């Protein structure tokens, strides 16, 4: 009898707490540790080795990662550069006529898997790869590439992790400053500029002394980058298919909240129609070993840029009549160009179609606490989508869900 009274009392406390925090009774009746958790854009991993943190990914059977094929994306960017060189005029590209193609590289975050993959992809494609993704010419070697039918030596003149004065990574302002310094110091040795993302590439173009006509490559297919390709100022970028990623983040949560388990949780509405008739149009690949659902990458150039202009959304996703659910979603940095200008608008478009009431909190890109301090009121939500400041901070968020 005493045990029964105690159980009823504890249940009442949980419900009262939920109503006091403005949450739904349904959310409160399910322990937070049993709710869906989807990490996105920043895969839980060791920032030094890149090894996926499977302790985090195995938090519960409703924990998944949604992103894109980082290694494949790095290879796509590398191939984008190689293809450009193959059709380039050596006499025009080699600005100082020294018979060597020199490039500079903007690195986003030395501890980020995506940044590592892009640096590796470019260096492998150009033959400058030595097994290291660290910045600095000492971590490269002389490579070679086909330039308009002629095999020419390729060297990485310099590379730098673009960290702002406030400590933020992938920093466009830092790229502007670095490009200004490179243009002054290296002059016409610079034949090409390559960046781990569009934000830094566009930052390079803002340098007052950016050498006119020097090809420059980014990554992300942000709206301003696509426009720059159309205008002829940016040479190429890589689309990691933001609509597929954003939709998949929400779709996996929707599936789990609808009670789907196992393979169905990562296929319904993704590689096959869900119960509402929705299906993501773009290709997605599920890696069971790491519980990762990945969008595929495509190169964007002057030849196909119009296919990636802003405003195009996946017509395979329609309005559902699913029960409305509340999801708390964190963004590591409110100033991140890709997340702010591409990912969040996509989330805000697809969430209402899937009847997901989305609450977005954004950090400062520097301190994990800027997100964690707002990762609160957890009983009010039915599921959580997490984008961390640091890739090894997954456990910090999960610890809060234990209570």
C-alpha positions as CSV (number, residue, x, y, z in Angstrom):
1,X,0.0,0.0,0.0
2,X,2.8,2.4,0.9
3,X,4.6,1.6,-2.4
4,X,1.4,2.4,-4.3
5,X,0.9,5.7,-2.6
6,X,4.6,6.6,-3.2
7,X,4.3,5.8,-6.9
8,X,1.2,7.9,-7.3
9,X,2.8,10.8,-5.4
10,X,5.9,10.7,-7.7
11,X,3.8,10.6,-10.8
12,X,1.9,13.6,-9.6
13,X,5.1,15.5,-9.0
14,X,6.2,14.8,-12.6
15,X,2.9,16.1,-14.0
16,X,2.9,19.2,-11.8
17,X,6.5,20.0,-12.8
18,X,5.5,19.7,-16.5
19,X,2.6,22.0,-16.2
20,X,4.6,24.5,-14.2
21,X,7.2,24.6,-17.0
22,X,4.6,25.0,-19.7
23,X,5.2,21.5,-21.2
24,X,2.7,18.9,-22.4
25,X,1.5,16.2,-20.1
26,X,2.5,13.6,-22.7
27,X,6.1,14.8,-22.7
28,X,6.3,14.8,-18.9
29,X,5.0,11.2,-18.6
30,X,8.0,10.0,-20.6
31,X,11.4,10.3,-18.9
32,X,13.7,12.6,-20.7
33,X,16.3,9.9,-21.0
34,X,13.9,7.8,-23.0
35,X,13.0,10.5,-25.6
36,X,14.5,10.9,-29.1
37,X,17.8,12.7,-29.4
38,X,19.2,13.6,-32.8
39,X,22.6,15.2,-33.1
40,X,23.1,17.1,-36.4
41,X,25.8,18.9,-38.3
42,X,28.4,18.2,-35.6
43,X,29.0,14.5,-35.1
44,X,29.9,13.5,-31.6
45,X,33.6,12.6,-31.9
46,X,37.1,13.1,-30.5
47,X,38.4,16.5,-31.9
48,X,41.9,15.1,-32.2
49,X,41.4,11.6,-33.7
50,X,38.0,12.1,-35.3
51,X,36.8,8.8,-33.7
52,X,33.0,8.8,-33.3
53,X,31.8,8.8,-29.7
54,X,29.7,5.7,-29.7
55,X,29.0,6.0,-26.0
56,X,27.0,9.1,-26.8
57,X,25.5,7.6,-29.9
58,X,24.3,4.6,-27.9
59,X,22.7,6.8,-25.3
60,X,19.3,5.1,-26.1
61,X,17.7,3.3,-29.0
62,X,16.3,6.7,-30.1
63,X,19.7,8.4,-30.6
64,X,20.9,9.2,-34.1
65,X,23.1,11.5,-36.1
66,X,22.0,13.4,-39.2
67,X,24.6,15.1,-41.4
68,X,26.2,14.6,-44.7
69,X,29.0,12.3,-46.1
70,X,31.9,14.4,-44.8
71,X,34.6,12.2,-46.4
72,X,32.7,12.0,-49.7
73,X,32.2,15.8,-49.6
74,X,35.9,16.3,-49.2
75,X,36.5,14.2,-52.2
76,X,33.8,16.1,-54.2
77,X,35.5,19.4,-53.4
78,X,38.9,18.0,-54.4
79,X,37.4,16.7,-57.7
80,X,35.8,20.1,-58.3
81,X,39.2,21.8,-58.1
82,X,40.8,19.1,-60.3
83,X,38.1,19.3,-62.9
84,X,38.6,23.1,-63.1
85,X,42.3,22.8,-63.5
86,X,41.9,20.3,-66.3
87,X,40.1,22.8,-68.4
88,X,42.2,25.9,-67.4
89,X,44.7,27.7,-69.5
90,X,48.1,27.3,-67.8
91,X,49.3,30.6,-69.2
92,X,46.4,32.4,-67.5
93,X,46.3,30.4,-64.3
94,X,50.0,30.5,-63.6
95,X,50.1,34.2,-62.8
96,X,53.8,34.6,-62.4
97,X,54.8,32.1,-65.0
98,X,57.0,30.1,-62.7
99,X,55.5,26.8,-63.9
100,X,54.1,26.0,-60.4
101,X,50.4,26.3,-59.3
102,X,50.3,27.7,-55.8
103,X,47.3,27.8,-53.6
104,X,46.3,28.9,-50.1
105,X,43.8,27.1,-47.9
106,X,41.3,28.4,-45.4
107,X,40.8,25.7,-42.7
108,X,37.6,26.0,-40.6
109,X,38.3,24.1,-37.4
110,X,41.2,21.8,-36.9
111,X,39.1,19.7,-34.4
112,X,36.0,19.3,-36.6
113,X,35.5,16.1,-38.7
114,X,34.0,18.0,-41.6
115,X,36.9,20.5,-41.7
116,X,39.4,17.6,-41.6
117,X,37.6,15.8,-44.4
118,X,37.6,18.8,-46.7
119,X,41.3,19.6,-46.1
120,X,42.2,16.0,-46.8
121,X,40.0,15.8,-49.9
122,X,41.7,18.9,-51.4
123,X,45.2,17.8,-50.5
124,X,44.7,14.3,-51.8
125,X,43.3,15.5,-55.1
126,X,46.2,17.9,-55.6
127,X,48.9,15.4,-54.4
128,X,49.9,17.7,-51.5
129,X,48.6,15.2,-48.8
130,X,51.1,13.8,-46.3
131,X,48.6,12.2,-43.9
132,X,48.0,15.4,-41.9
133,X,45.1,17.8,-41.9
134,X,46.9,20.4,-39.7
135,X,47.5,23.9,-41.1
136,X,51.0,24.8,-42.3
137,X,53.1,24.1,-45.3
138,X,55.3,21.8,-43.2
139,X,52.3,19.4,-43.2
140,X,52.2,19.2,-47.0
141,X,54.4,18.1,-49.9
142,X,54.7,19.1,-53.6
143,X,51.9,17.6,-55.6
144,X,50.9,17.8,-59.3
145,X,47.8,18.3,-61.4
146,X,46.7,18.3,-65.0
147,X,46.3,21.9,-66.0
148,X,44.8,22.2,-69.5
149,X,46.6,19.1,-70.7
150,X,49.9,19.9,-69.0
151,X,51.1,18.2,-65.8
152,X,52.2,21.0,-63.5
153,X,53.6,21.0,-59.9
154,X,51.2,22.1,-57.2
155,X,52.2,23.6,-53.8
156,X,50.3,24.7,-50.8
157,X,51.7,28.2,-50.2
158,X,50.1,28.6,-46.8
159,X,47.1,27.4,-44.8
160,X,45.5,28.7,-41.6
161,X,42.7,27.8,-39.2
162,X,40.4,30.8,-39.4
163,X,39.7,31.5,-35.7
164,X,38.2,34.9,-34.8
165,X,39.5,37.2,-32.0
166,X,36.5,36.0,-29.9
167,X,37.6,32.3,-30.3
168,X,35.0,31.4,-32.9
169,X,36.0,29.0,-35.7
170,X,35.1,29.1,-39.4
171,X,35.4,32.8,-39.0
172,X,34.8,34.9,-42.2
173,X,36.5,38.0,-40.7
174,X,39.6,36.0,-39.9
175,X,39.6,34.8,-43.5
176,X,39.4,38.4,-44.8
177,X,42.4,39.4,-42.7
178,X,44.4,36.3,-43.7
179,X,43.7,36.8,-47.4
180,X,44.9,40.4,-47.1
181,X,48.1,39.2,-45.6
182,X,48.6,36.4,-48.1
183,X,48.0,38.7,-51.1
184,X,50.6,41.2,-49.7
185,X,53.2,38.6,-48.8
186,X,52.8,36.0,-51.5
187,X,51.7,38.3,-54.4
188,X,51.4,36.6,-57.8
189,X,52.5,33.2,-56.4
190,X,48.9,32.7,-55.5
191,X,47.1,31.0,-58.4
192,X,44.1,29.6,-56.5
193,X,42.3,29.9,-53.2
194,X,40.4,27.1,-51.5
195,X,38.3,27.2,-48.4
196,X,36.7,24.7,-46.1
197,X,33.4,26.6,-46.3
198,X,31.6,29.4,-48.2
199,X,31.6,31.8,-45.3
200,X,35.4,32.0,-45.3
201,X,35.6,32.0,-49.1
202,X,33.3,35.0,-49.2
203,X,35.4,36.5,-46.4
204,X,38.5,36.2,-48.7
205,X,36.7,38.0,-51.5
206,X,36.2,40.9,-49.1
207,X,39.9,41.5,-48.8
208,X,40.6,44.8,-50.5
209,X,43.6,43.4,-52.3
210,X,42.1,40.1,-53.4
211,X,43.9,39.3,-56.7
212,X,41.3,39.8,-59.4
213,X,40.5,36.7,-61.4
214,X,42.1,34.2,-59.1
215,X,39.8,31.2,-58.9
216,X,38.3,30.5,-55.4
217,X,36.4,27.5,-54.2
218,X,34.1,27.2,-51.1
219,X,31.8,24.6,-49.6
220,X,28.2,24.7,-48.4
221,X,26.3,26.2,-51.4
222,X,25.0,29.1,-49.3
223,X,22.7,31.5,-51.1
224,X,25.3,34.3,-51.3
225,X,27.9,31.8,-52.6
226,X,25.5,30.6,-55.3
227,X,24.9,34.2,-56.4
228,X,28.6,34.8,-56.4
229,X,29.1,31.8,-58.8
230,X,26.4,33.2,-61.1
231,X,28.2,36.6,-61.0
232,X,31.6,35.0,-61.7
233,X,33.3,35.9,-58.5
234,X,33.3,32.5,-56.8
235,X,34.5,29.6,-58.9
236,X,32.8,26.7,-57.3
237,X,31.3,25.2,-54.1
238,X,29.8,22.0,-52.8
239,X,26.2,21.4,-51.9
240,X,25.8,19.2,-48.9
241,X,22.0,19.3,-49.6
242,X,20.8,21.3,-46.7
243,X,17.1,20.6,-47.4
244,X,17.7,16.9,-47.1
245,X,19.7,17.3,-43.9
246,X,17.2,19.6,-42.3
247,X,14.2,17.4,-43.3
248,X,15.9,14.2,-42.2
249,X,16.7,15.7,-38.8
250,X,13.0,16.4,-38.3
251,X,11.8,13.2,-40.1
252,X,13.8,10.9,-37.8
253,X,12.4,12.7,-34.8
254,X,8.9,12.5,-36.3
255,X,9.3,8.7,-36.9
256,X,10.5,8.0,-33.4
257,X,7.7,10.1,-31.9
258,X,5.3,8.1,-34.0
259,X,6.6,4.9,-32.5
260,X,8.7,3.6,-35.4
261,X,11.7,1.6,-34.3
262,X,14.7,-0.1,-35.9
263,X,15.2,0.4,-39.6
264,X,11.9,2.1,-40.0
265,X,13.0,5.0,-37.9
266,X,15.7,5.9,-40.5
267,X,13.9,4.9,-43.7
268,X,10.3,6.1,-43.4
269,X,10.0,9.4,-45.3
270,X,13.7,9.2,-46.2
271,X,14.4,6.4,-48.5
272,X,10.7,5.3,-48.8
273,X,7.4,7.1,-48.2
274,X,6.2,7.5,-44.6
275,X,2.6,6.9,-43.5
276,X,1.7,10.5,-44.5
277,X,3.1,10.0,-48.1
278,X,6.2,12.1,-47.6
279,X,9.7,11.1,-48.9
280,X,12.9,13.2,-49.2
281,X,13.8,13.5,-52.8
282,X,17.6,13.6,-52.4
283,X,19.7,10.5,-51.8
284,X,20.5,9.6,-48.1
285,X,22.7,6.9,-46.8
286,X,22.4,5.2,-43.4
287,X,25.6,4.0,-41.7
288,X,24.4,1.5,-39.1
289,X,27.7,1.2,-37.3
290,X,27.7,4.9,-36.3
291,X,23.9,5.4,-36.4
292,X,24.5,8.2,-38.9
293,X,22.1,9.3,-41.7
294,X,24.0,11.1,-44.3
295,X,23.1,13.3,-47.3
296,X,25.2,13.1,-50.4
297,X,27.2,16.0,-51.9
298,X,27.2,17.6,-55.3
299,X,29.6,20.1,-56.9
300,X,28.2,23.5,-58.0
301,X,29.8,25.5,-60.8
302,X,28.9,28.1,-63.4
303,X,27.5,25.3,-65.4
304,X,24.8,24.2,-63.0
305,X,24.4,27.0,-60.4
306,X,20.9,27.9,-61.3
307,X,19.7,24.5,-60.0
308,X,20.8,25.6,-56.5
309,X,19.3,29.1,-56.3
310,X,17.5,30.0,-53.0
311,X,13.8,29.3,-52.6
312,X,13.7,25.7,-54.0
313,X,12.3,23.3,-51.5
314,X,11.7,19.6,-51.5
315,X,8.3,19.0,-53.1
316,X,8.3,15.5,-51.7
317,X,7.4,16.9,-48.3
318,X,3.8,17.8,-47.8
319,X,1.6,18.9,-44.9
320,X,0.9,16.0,-42.5
321,X,-2.0,15.5,-40.1
322,X,0.4,14.1,-37.4
323,X,-0.1,15.0,-33.8
324,X,1.9,18.1,-33.0
325,X,5.0,17.5,-31.0
326,X,7.5,19.9,-29.3
327,X,11.2,19.7,-30.1
328,X,14.1,21.7,-28.5
329,X,16.9,22.3,-31.0
330,X,20.3,23.9,-30.3
331,X,22.6,25.7,-32.8
332,X,26.2,26.0,-31.8
333,X,26.7,29.6,-33.1
334,X,24.2,32.2,-34.1
335,X,26.8,33.7,-36.4
336,X,27.5,30.6,-38.4
337,X,26.7,31.5,-42.0
338,X,25.6,28.1,-43.2
339,X,23.4,27.3,-40.2
340,X,21.9,30.8,-40.0
341,X,21.3,31.4,-43.7
342,X,20.6,27.9,-44.9
343,X,19.9,25.3,-42.2
344,X,17.5,27.3,-39.9
345,X,15.3,28.6,-42.8
346,X,15.0,25.0,-44.0
347,X,14.1,23.7,-40.5
348,X,11.5,26.5,-40.2
349,X,10.0,25.5,-43.5
350,X,9.7,21.8,-42.9
351,X,8.9,21.7,-39.2
352,X,5.3,22.9,-39.6
353,X,4.7,20.5,-42.5
354,X,5.7,17.6,-40.1
355,X,3.6,19.2,-37.3
356,X,6.7,19.8,-35.2
357,X,6.6,22.8,-32.9
358,X,10.3,23.8,-33.0
359,X,12.1,25.9,-30.3
360,X,15.5,27.0,-31.5
361,X,18.2,28.2,-29.1
362,X,21.6,29.5,-30.5
363,X,25.0,29.7,-28.8
364,X,27.9,32.0,-29.4
365,X,30.2,29.4,-31.1
366,X,32.8,29.8,-28.4
367,X,31.5,28.5,-25.0
368,X,29.4,25.4,-24.7
369,X,27.6,27.0,-21.9
370,X,26.0,29.5,-24.3
371,X,23.9,26.5,-25.6
372,X,23.8,24.4,-22.4
373,X,22.5,27.3,-20.3
374,X,19.5,27.4,-22.6
375,X,19.1,23.6,-22.9
376,X,16.5,23.8,-20.1
377,X,12.8,23.2,-19.4
378,X,13.4,19.8,-20.8
379,X,10.2,18.2,-19.5
380,X,8.3,20.6,-21.8
381,X,9.6,18.9,-24.9
382,X,9.0,15.5,-26.7
383,X,12.4,15.3,-28.3
384,X,15.8,17.1,-28.7
385,X,18.0,18.0,-31.7
386,X,21.5,19.0,-30.7
387,X,24.2,20.9,-32.5
388,X,27.2,21.3,-30.1
389,X,29.9,24.0,-29.9
390,X,32.5,21.2,-29.5
391,X,32.2,17.8,-31.1
392,X,33.2,16.1,-27.8
393,X,30.4,17.8,-25.7
394,X,27.6,15.4,-26.4
395,X,27.7,13.9,-23.0
396,X,27.2,17.3,-21.4
397,X,23.7,17.5,-23.0
398,X,22.8,13.9,-22.3
399,X,23.7,14.3,-18.6
400,X,21.0,16.9,-18.4
401,X,18.4,14.5,-19.8
402,X,19.0,12.0,-17.0
403,X,17.0,14.1,-14.5
